[in-house]
Every structure is written in C-alpha cells, then in structure tokens.
Amino acid sequence: MHQFLRMDHLVDVKRDPARLPQATDEERAYYARNQSVYAWFARRYDAVTWPIRHLRQKVVEAAALPPGARVLDVATGTGAQALAFADAGMRVIGVDLSEAMLARARVKRPLVPVSFIAADATHLPFAAGHFDAACISFALHEMPASIRRRVLDEMVRVTRDGGRIIVVDYALPVNRVIGALSLGIVGLYERDHYYAFVHSDLRGPLHDAGVVVATDRRALLGNVSIVVGDKVAR
C-alpha cells in the first residue's frame, strides 16, 4: 500500500449498500445490476472502450495537477484513467464496487504505483481532505440521481480545500444532428439514467456539493464533457 495511504487514513465501511435499510428500490436495483453486469463485462470492457483510450491523457491535461499529487479515481473500472494519472507522476488510488473489474486493473501494469481498492463511492473509506484531487469517468450517467449526489458529496469530502474535482462523462452535442445521432447510438447500450443525465447540467449538483467549475471541455465531437472544478473551503 502506498506510503500516503497509511492504515490510519482508512475508515471501516464494510457493508452491503444494497441491504441498507434506507436504500430505495431504485438504489437496490442499481447495486444489483452493477454486480451482475460488470462481473460479466470486466473481460470485455477494455475492448469496448478502446476508441476512447486517447481521452485519458486529455483528462490528465485538463486536470493540470502537479507530479506527486494524491489522486482518487472513483469508479475506476479496469484502471485506465488511474494509470494515466500515475504515468504523469501522480500518486493514485482507484476504487470500484466490482471486484471483477478491479482484478483486471491490478494485473495490467503491476510496476506502476497504483492501489486498487473495493469500495462503495457513496461511503468512501478515506479521511476528509486526504486527496489533492478526485476524478470519476463515465460512471455518473449510470447512477440514480440520489446516488449521484452522494458520490459527488463523498468525492468532495475526501478532497482537500482548494483541491480538484474532475468529472468525465457523456454530454449532449450542441449540434442537433450530431446530438440526435448520439442519443440514438449511445441509447442502444446505455439505458435507465443516461437520457436524464445528458439533458441535465452538472454545474448545479457540483455547486451544491461545494465545487466551483473552472473549465468544461468537450471531446469526441461534443459527446464527452471533461469538467474540472475546485473545492470551495467551508
């Protein structure tokens, strides 16, 4: 485990989130689907996301973090974004609910100093203000709004005052023709919360979580948004 992740920084949050008494039916369905789908999808994930591999470096550039920065990659999947940050000299921890995805991440680049930990992003096992930045890529659009809010709150909690919050996800292109095509194509494999997400504005939830958006860059013909914000001291 990295030196910057000593055991006294970890918080015990061992639980099954789907079984919490306050969980709604929608939230339980999300957790159940997450486990079943990604256990099957783990071996195929990198092949499916191969076309966006160059986007990972653009995210690192947009984050503009110095070497040595402590970065948390939430919903890390098979670790592509976490490894991109590590390649830029940052100290990185990736967390994900899926043990199958994490298993793929751990064997990719064993010599790169990245730790991969199983954790629920709504209850991150880290002390407040421990990281210089927290990033989440292509995960918020899959979540019910209630879980999405808690994930953003947790990302902000574990990031230091003035630290960076980076959100990378689907967006609706300004061009209506491209937008209509995107909705049709992406809608073939992304369902449930995707449509509501791309028609929403992330600035509102980020503001509510205590983040001021600094930049919002578009990529892949406007289909992806790279939002970088700063945590406001409270």
Secondary structure, DSSP 8 states (H G I E B T S, - for coil): --TTS-GGGB----S-GGG-TT--HHHHHHHHHHHHHHHHHTTTHHHHTGGGTTHHHHHHHHHT--TT-EEEEET-TTSHHHHHHHHTT-EEEEEES-HHHHHHHHHH-TTS-EEEEE--TTS-SB-TT-EEEEEEES-GGGS-HHHHHHHHHHHHHTEEEEEEEEEEEE---SSHHHHHHHHHHHTTT--TTHHHHHTS-THHHHHHHTEEEEEEEEETTTTEEEEEEEE---
